[in-house]
Amino acid sequence: MAYTPRLSLRGSATLRRLAWFVELPMTKTLEMVMELIAIQTTNAKSGAVCASCRDATKCASCGFNPRQRQR
C-alpha cells in the first residue's frame, strides 16, 4: 500500500526533528512512530482498533493485532 500522507508544516518539522534525533530517514522514523503507537494502543486497549477496522485482509501482519504483538 503506497500512500503519501500530506503533513502540515508543523507535522513535517516535528517528524524531521525526530528523524534527526534517531538518525534515520523521515520515512523510517514515521514507520517507527506508527509502530510505537500500535504497541502502546494494543497494550492499553487490546482489540479496540481491530473492532473498528474495515479491512480484515491484513490481520496476520497488522501491528494492532494482539496476536501479532506476542511474536
PyMOL commands that set and color helices and strands:
alter all, ss='L'
color gray80, all
select helices_A, chain A and resi 9-22+26-44+48-52+56-61+66-69
alter helices_A, ss='H'
color red, helices_A
deselect
rebuild
show_as cartoon
